[in-house]
Amino acid sequence: MKTVKKTLTLAASLLLAASANASLIINDEIRNIDGDLDGSLDDLLISQIQFDVAANTHILFDSLVWEKTGVDLNHDGELTGFDSYMRLFSGTTALHVNNNDPSYGTNNSIDNSVTYKDSVFDYTFASAGSYLLTIGHFYYSTSEALIGYDTNKFFSDAMKFTPYANSTPKDHGDWQVSFNVLSGDLSNVRLLNPVQANLPTAVPEPSSMMLFLLAALGITSTRTRKNQ
């Protein structure tokens, strides 16, 4: 039993890491919560994603929030859409803010985006360390990003205006964020305030996957011999 647990732990830790030419994807949603504990669901969640990088790591952060193509990002049976807004922090220091996809109309096929409201940006981290990426509904402040909710703001389902949704507005918005590692190393990616509690999905290079499988088999074999 200990062998199995340790092997699964190793697998989980590798799935939370990615190196150059690999991607890691997280899906979840935003919805109204009682963030300020005033007894009303009148604060809009801002999702917080924490991660670690090595020095000089270059990452393309690509969001997908409009399920206009019919792709159900979190498999809840509903299609939603909102105007995404991302902020990047080192501790409490704001490093970058992005609202719209600047490449819309020229190169928006990275994650099958169909609107400029799917924000995207890239950033090179000069120093190794732990950083925070937030994603929410346009617009929210630095202080709101750090506490994880937009005070006294209600979710507005923009997809209700499209032929892809029925006449009933949804009370939440699904999102997907891809961490595309262009160079360097990304690790320990974790969603701090999940709604759906979806785990990240790593898309490693074939060689990385093979190394992972060999490592897992090696640990299992070693533990088996010691137990004999």
BELSULRA-V715263 format. One record per pair of residues at least 12 apart in sequence whose C-alpha atoms are under 7 Angstrom apart, sorted by the first residue. I is the first residue (numbers start at 1). GAP is how many residues later the second one is. D is the distance in Angstrom with one decimal. If there is no record, write none. Layout:
I|GAP|D  I|GAP|D
This chain:
3|217|6.0  3|220|6.1  7|209|5.8  7|212|6.9  7|213|6.8  15|186|6.6  15|187|5.3  16|171|5.9  16|172|5.4  16|173|5.5  16|184|6.6  16|186|6.7  17|169|5.5  17|170|4.0  17|171|6.1  17|172|6.9  18|167|6.1  18|168|5.1  18|169|6.3  18|184|6.9  18|186|6.4  19|162|6.2  19|165|6.0  19|166|4.5  19|167|6.0  20|161|5.0  20|162|5.2  20|163|4.4  20|164|5.5  20|165|6.4  21|160|5.7  21|161|5.5  21|162|7.0  21|184|7.0  22|158|6.2  22|159|5.6  22|181|5.8  22|182|4.9  22|183|6.0  23|155|6.6  23|156|5.4  23|157|4.4  23|158|6.0  23|179|6.0  23|180|5.1  23|181|6.6  24|154|5.7  24|155|5.0  24|156|6.6  24|176|6.5  24|177|5.6  24|178|4.3  24|179|5.8  25|151|6.9  25|152|5.7  25|153|4.4  25|154|6.2  25|175|5.5  25|176|5.1  25|177|6.4  26|150|5.7  26|151|5.5  26|152|6.6  26|173|6.6  26|174|4.5  26|175|6.4  27|46|6.6  27|47|6.1  27|148|5.8  27|149|4.5  27|150|6.7  27|171|6.2  28|46|6.3  28|146|5.9  28|147|5.6  28|148|6.7  28|166|6.8  28|167|6.5  28|168|5.7  28|170|6.3  29|143|6.6  29|144|5.4  29|145|4.2  29|146|5.5  29|166|6.4  30|15|5.3  30|16|6.6  30|17|6.8  30|106|6.9  30|142|5.6  30|143|5.3  30|144|6.5  31|13|5.7  31|14|5.6  31|124|6.4  31|140|6.4  31|141|4.4  31|142|6.6  32|12|4.4  32|13|6.0  32|122|6.4  32|123|6.5  33|12|6.3  35|114|6.4  42|110|5.0  42|111|5.9  42|112|6.0  43|106|6.1  43|107|5.4  43|108|4.7  43|109|4.8  43|110|5.3  43|111|6.7  44|105|5.3  44|106|4.9  44|107|6.7  44|109|5.6  44|110|6.0  44|111|6.5  45|103|6.1  45|104|4.3  45|105|6.3  46|88|6.5  46|89|5.8  46|90|4.7  46|99|6.3  46|102|4.8  46|103|4.7  46|104|6.7  47|87|5.5  47|88|5.3  47|89|6.3  47|101|6.3  47|146|6.2  48|84|6.8  48|85|5.9  48|86|4.6  48|87|6.8  48|100|6.5  48|143|6.0  48|144|5.5  48|145|6.2  49|83|5.7  49|84|5.1  49|85|6.1  49|140|7.0  49|141|5.7  49|142|4.6  49|143|6.0  50|80|7.0  50|81|5.7  50|82|4.5  50|83|6.3  50|139|5.8  50|140|5.4  50|141|6.4  50|142|6.9  51|79|5.6  51|80|5.5  51|81|6.5  51|136|6.2  51|137|5.3  51|138|4.3  51|139|6.4  52|77|5.5  52|78|4.3  52|79|6.2  52|134|5.9  52|135|5.1  52|136|5.8  52|137|6.9  53|75|5.4  53|76|5.7  53|77|6.6  53|132|5.6  53|133|4.6  53|134|6.2  54|73|7.0  54|74|4.3  54|75|6.8  54|130|6.3  54|131|5.4  54|132|6.8  55|70|6.2  55|71|5.3  55|72|4.5  55|73|4.2  56|68|6.0  56|69|5.1  56|70|4.7  56|71|6.5  56|128|6.3  57|67|5.6  57|68|5.4  57|126|5.4  57|127|4.1  57|128|6.0  58|65|5.7  58|66|4.2  58|67|6.4  58|123|6.2  58|124|5.4  58|125|5.1  58|126|6.4  59|63|5.5  59|64|5.6  59|65|6.5  59|120|6.4  59|121|5.5  59|122|4.6  59|123|5.6  60|61|5.8  60|62|4.1  60|63|6.6  60|119|6.0  60|120|5.0  60|121|6.5  61|59|5.6  61|60|5.5  61|61|5.8  61|116|6.8  61|117|5.8  61|118|5.1  61|119|6.4  62|57|6.6  62|58|4.4  62|59|6.7  62|115|5.5  62|116|5.0  62|117|6.8  63|55|5.4  63|56|5.5  63|57|5.9  63|113|5.6  63|114|4.4  63|115|6.4  64|47|6.9  64|49|6.2  64|54|5.1  64|111|5.8  64|112|5.0  64|113|6.4  65|16|5.6  65|17|6.2  65|19|6.6  65|53|5.9  65|109|6.0  65|110|4.5  65|111|6.4  66|14|6.3  66|15|4.2  66|16|6.4  66|52|6.9  67|12|5.5  67|13|5.8  67|14|6.1  68|96|6.4  73|101|6.4  73|102|6.8  73|103|6.7  74|100|6.6  79|86|6.4  80|77|6.4  80|79|5.3  80|90|6.8  80|93|5.4  80|94|6.3  81|76|5.9  81|77|5.3  81|78|4.8  81|92|5.8  82|55|6.4  82|75|6.1  82|76|5.4  82|91|6.4  83|34|4.9  83|35|7.0  83|54|5.6  83|55|5.7  84|15|6.4  84|33|5.9  84|34|6.0  84|35|6.1  84|51|6.6  84|52|5.7  84|53|5.1  84|54|5.9  85|13|6.0  85|14|4.6  85|34|6.6  85|50|5.6  85|51|5.4  85|52|5.8  85|53|5.2  85|54|6.7  86|12|5.3  86|13|6.4  86|47|6.9  86|48|5.4  86|49|4.5  86|50|6.7  87|46|5.8  87|47|5.2  87|48|6.8  88|44|5.8  88|45|4.6  88|46|6.5  89|42|5.8  89|43|5.0  89|44|6.4  90|41|4.9  90|42|6.4  91|40|6.7  98|21|6.4  98|23|6.8  99|20|5.5  100|16|5.3  100|17|5.2  100|18|6.3  100|19|4.4  100|20|6.9  101|15|4.7  101|16|6.5  101|17|5.9  101|18|4.4  101|19|5.1  104|12|5.3  155|16|6.5  155|17|6.5  157|12|5.7  157|13|5.8  157|16|6.9
